[in-house]
Amino acid sequence: MIKALTFDLFGTVLDLEKSTKSSIENIINNNKSGVSPEEFWAYLRHRQRIEQYQDNILDLGHSGYLNTVKNAFIYTSKKFNMTPNDSELEKWDENWQNLSPFPEVSDGLNTLSKKFALIALSNGEQKFLNHLCNNRIKFNFQKIISVEEVSSFKPHSGVYRKASLISGYKLSEIMMISANTFDTLGAKSCGMEAAYIDRYNLPYEECHEMLKPDYVVKDFTELANKLVD
């Protein structure tokens, strides 16, 4: 029986593309580049995940989420023949401090909290997550757990196991909520249940049947309708 829900924040609760669009448009306009903000963002998100996977695999020390997104921004800019200056990097950092949630998140979280303990489980740094939860999402999660606890990014199995220990709930009592397929895949592989928020109309990972999500929904409204009687 599920007692707790763990939530990914970046891309699941928080609308990253919309929140960072102004800084992407800024560097594109400054450099009179022909790349669209949408193409820039799509490439950046893929690059960011490479940065995180490399961080895990190389095992040279956890570099932190904000570092990987900045590295991805610089790499993507160079890929499209731009090199961000100090002002453009400052605007990028400012956008990340002011991320906004998707519009239905607040109502969805409030409904889900009537039945489950709600826990943030994110790739971000602890201080950064505290800021986002308190000042941007404005929801009082029961716990806010950072991957800094194990010094590895999701989907490293230690992240999910550590969340179980910190929260006090067995892995089998927790459902991971994420719009990132690698995240729900990682949670399932550790014995959690998982709900995939298919915000971006993307195919799910090719994987064993046992690793597929227990629920696939479009947003938090549909998730709350399915999980709360």
matplotlib code that plots the C-alpha trace (Angstrom):
import matplotlib.pyplot as plt

x = [0.0, 1.4, 1.9, 4.2, 4.8, 8.2, 8.3, 10.9, 11.0, 12.8, 10.5, 7.8, 6.7, 8.7, 8.3, 11.9, 11.5, 9.1, 11.1, 14.4, 13.2, 14.1, 17.8, 17.9, 16.2, 18.7, 21.8, 20.2, 19.2, 22.5, 24.3, 21.7, 21.6, 19.2, 18.5, 15.1, 14.7, 12.9, 15.7, 18.3, 16.3, 15.8, 19.5, 20.4, 18.2, 19.9, 23.3, 22.4, 21.6, 25.0, 26.6, 24.8, 25.5, 29.2, 29.3, 27.9, 30.1, 33.4, 33.1, 35.3, 33.1, 29.5, 29.6, 26.1, 22.9, 23.4, 26.9, 25.6, 22.9, 25.4, 27.9, 25.0, 24.1, 27.7, 28.1, 24.9, 25.7, 29.0, 27.3, 25.3, 28.4, 27.9, 30.0, 28.0, 29.4, 29.3, 26.0, 24.3, 25.5, 24.2, 20.8, 20.9, 21.6, 18.9, 16.3, 17.1, 16.6, 13.1, 11.7, 7.9, 5.7, 3.2, -0.2, -2.1, 0.6, -0.6, -4.1, -2.8, -0.4, -3.1, -5.4, -2.7, -1.7, -5.1, -4.1, -0.3, 2.9, 4.4, 8.2, 10.5, 13.2, 15.4, 18.7, 19.2, 21.4, 19.8, 19.9, 18.6, 15.7, 14.7, 14.5, 12.4, 10.0, 9.5, 9.6, 8.6, 6.5, 5.2, 4.2, 5.2, 6.6, 7.0, 10.6, 12.9, 15.6, 18.6, 20.7, 23.6, 22.7, 24.4, 26.5, 25.0, 22.4, 19.2, 18.7, 21.5, 19.9, 21.3, 19.2, 15.9, 17.2, 18.5, 15.1, 13.5, 15.8, 15.4, 11.6, 11.1, 8.9, 9.8, 10.6, 7.4, 5.4, 6.6, 5.6, 7.9, 6.2, 8.3, 8.1, 11.5, 11.5, 15.0, 13.6, 10.6, 12.8, 15.3, 12.6, 11.0, 14.3, 14.6, 11.2, 9.2, 6.0, 6.0, 3.8, 5.0, 3.8, 3.8, 3.9, 6.0, 4.3, 7.5, 7.7, 8.7, 12.0, 12.3, 12.6, 11.4, 7.7, 8.4, 10.1, 7.3, 5.3, 2.2, 0.4, 0.8, -0.9, -0.7, -0.5, -1.1, -4.8, -5.1, -2.7, -4.8, -8.0, -6.5, -4.9, -7.3, -10.8]
y = [0.0, 3.3, 5.8, 8.4, 10.1, 11.4, 14.2, 15.1, 18.9, 19.8, 19.4, 17.7, 20.3, 23.2, 24.4, 24.7, 25.6, 28.5, 29.7, 29.9, 31.1, 34.7, 33.9, 31.7, 34.4, 36.9, 35.1, 34.3, 37.9, 39.3, 37.1, 37.4, 33.6, 31.7, 28.9, 29.0, 29.0, 25.7, 24.0, 25.5, 24.2, 20.7, 20.3, 21.8, 19.3, 16.4, 17.8, 18.4, 14.7, 13.8, 16.1, 14.4, 10.8, 11.7, 13.0, 9.7, 7.4, 9.2, 9.2, 12.3, 13.9, 15.3, 18.6, 19.7, 20.4, 24.1, 23.4, 20.8, 23.1, 26.0, 23.6, 22.5, 26.1, 27.0, 23.8, 24.4, 28.0, 27.0, 24.3, 27.0, 29.3, 31.5, 32.0, 33.4, 36.5, 37.3, 39.1, 36.3, 33.8, 35.9, 36.1, 32.3, 31.9, 34.4, 32.4, 29.2, 31.0, 32.0, 28.8, 28.6, 25.5, 24.3, 25.9, 22.8, 21.7, 23.6, 22.2, 18.7, 18.7, 19.9, 17.1, 14.4, 15.6, 14.5, 10.9, 10.7, 12.1, 14.3, 14.4, 16.3, 14.1, 16.0, 16.3, 19.8, 21.0, 21.1, 24.9, 25.4, 22.9, 24.6, 27.9, 26.5, 24.7, 27.6, 30.5, 29.3, 26.2, 27.4, 24.0, 22.5, 19.1, 16.7, 16.3, 17.9, 15.3, 16.2, 13.8, 15.4, 12.8, 10.2, 12.5, 11.0, 12.1, 10.1, 7.4, 6.1, 3.5, 5.0, 8.1, 6.1, 3.8, 6.8, 8.5, 5.4, 5.6, 9.3, 9.3, 6.2, 4.5, 1.2, 1.3, -0.6, 2.1, 4.9, 6.0, 8.1, 10.9, 12.2, 13.5, 12.0, 8.4, 7.7, 8.7, 6.4, 3.6, 4.1, 4.0, 0.9, -0.9, -0.3, -1.6, 1.6, 2.2, 5.0, 7.4, 8.9, 12.5, 12.5, 16.3, 16.2, 13.4, 11.4, 7.6, 5.6, 3.8, 0.4, -1.7, -4.9, -5.0, -5.0, -1.6, 0.2, 2.8, 1.9, 5.0, 7.2, 10.6, 14.0, 16.2, 16.5, 16.9, 13.5, 12.0, 13.3, 12.0, 8.5, 8.3, 10.1, 8.7]
z = [0.0, -1.1, 1.8, 0.3, -3.0, -4.0, -6.5, -9.1, -9.3, -12.5, -15.5, -13.4, -10.9, -12.4, -16.0, -17.0, -20.6, -20.0, -16.9, -18.8, -22.2, -21.6, -21.0, -24.1, -26.2, -24.8, -26.0, -29.4, -30.0, -28.8, -31.3, -34.1, -34.2, -36.5, -34.0, -32.4, -28.6, -28.9, -30.7, -28.3, -25.3, -26.7, -27.4, -24.0, -22.1, -23.8, -23.1, -19.5, -19.0, -20.5, -18.0, -15.2, -16.4, -16.9, -13.4, -12.1, -14.2, -13.8, -10.0, -9.6, -7.1, -7.3, -9.2, -8.4, -10.5, -11.1, -12.4, -14.9, -16.2, -16.6, -18.4, -20.7, -21.4, -22.4, -24.4, -26.3, -27.0, -28.5, -30.5, -32.2, -32.6, -29.6, -26.4, -23.5, -21.8, -18.1, -18.5, -20.4, -17.8, -15.0, -16.6, -17.0, -13.3, -12.4, -14.4, -12.5, -9.2, -10.4, -11.8, -11.8, -11.4, -14.0, -13.4, -12.1, -9.7, -6.6, -6.7, -7.5, -4.6, -2.2, -3.3, -3.1, 0.4, 1.7, 1.3, 1.0, 2.6, -0.1, -0.4, -2.8, -4.2, -6.6, -8.4, -7.1, -4.2, -0.8, -0.4, -3.9, -3.4, -0.1, -1.9, -4.8, -2.5, -0.1, -2.5, -5.9, -5.5, -2.1, -0.9, 2.5, 1.5, 4.4, 3.5, 0.9, -0.1, -2.3, -4.2, -2.3, 0.4, -1.8, -4.1, -7.3, -9.7, -10.4, -11.6, -9.4, -7.2, -4.0, -4.4, -4.1, -1.3, 0.7, 0.3, 1.8, 4.8, 5.3, 5.0, 7.1, 4.4, 2.8, -0.9, -1.5, 0.2, -2.0, -5.5, -7.6, -9.5, -12.5, -16.0, -16.7, -17.8, -16.4, -13.0, -13.0, -14.5, -11.6, -9.0, -10.4, -10.5, -6.7, -5.8, -5.8, -7.7, -10.2, -12.1, -15.3, -16.0, -19.8, -20.1, -23.3, -25.4, -25.4, -25.8, -22.7, -22.3, -24.0, -20.9, -19.1, -18.4, -14.7, -15.0, -16.7, -14.7, -12.8, -14.0, -17.1, -16.8, -18.5, -15.5, -11.7, -12.1, -13.8, -11.3, -8.3, -9.9, -10.2, -6.8, -4.5, -4.1]

ax = plt.figure().add_subplot(projection="3d")
ax.plot(x, y, z, "-o")
ax.set_aspect("equal")
plt.show()
